Structures are given as C-alpha cells and as structure tokens.
Amino acid sequence: MADGRVGGSQMLFTWDTNNLCIVFRQWHIRSTPGLIFSLLAIVAIGAGYELLREGIRRYEHNINKRTETAPRESPPPLQSSPYPPAPGAG
C-alpha cells in the first residue's frame, strides 16, 4: 500500500516517522516522540514477558523442590503368607 494510506503493509526498518505502523495496524506512529515512546513500550513489553517467564520458572522450581522433600506415603502393609516361613529364614 504505497498509495499513502494509513498502516501500509511495509513494516521495514526506516527512520521515517510519517505514517509508520509498528507491530499492529492499529499502532500507528505519526512523530519522532511517538516512535521513541513506542520503542520504549516494546522494550517494556518484552521485559515484562521475560519477568513473567522467570517468575513461572521459579514457581515451578519451588513446587518441584517441595514435592521432592515431601514425605512419601508408606507402602501398603505386606500380606501375611499362608505358607510357613522357610527354614533358616529369619
């Protein structure tokens, strides 16, 4: 859409801030401060995503550690054998 319409399909690296779309067609940049704010917003979104991933990793690690250190259920009691013990068994 090189005919000047808003939100064209060219999302290439450019220093031109006129009619620039970032990430979504609705995210439209019209000025240099808008571009800088958008770039900072993208960095913040990425950092937030990585923070969320790290939090999930730590949560899963703590759950696994608790599961490993939790007392295990004792095995069911052995059934007594209807046969007498073998000679010499103790």
Residue, then its C-alpha position, 0 to 999 in steps of 0.5 A: m500500500a504505497d498509495g499513502r494510506v494509513g498502516g501500509s503493509q511495509m513494516l521495514f526498518t526506516w527512520d521515517t516517522n510519517n505514517l509508520c505502523i509498528v507491530f499492529r495496524q492499529w499502532h500507528i506512529r505519526s512523530t519522532p516522540g511517538l516512535i521513541f515512546s513506542l520503542l520504549a513500550i516494546v522494550a517494556i513489553g518484552a521485559g515484562y514477558e521475560l519477568l513473567r517467564e522467570g517468575i513461572r520458572r521459579y514457581e515451578h522450581n519451588i513446587n518441584k523442590r517441595t514435592e521432592t522433600a515431601p514425605r512419601e506415603s508408606p507402602p501398603p502393609l505386606q500380606s501375611s503368607p499362608y505358607p510357613p516361613a522357610p527354614g533358616a529364614g529369619 
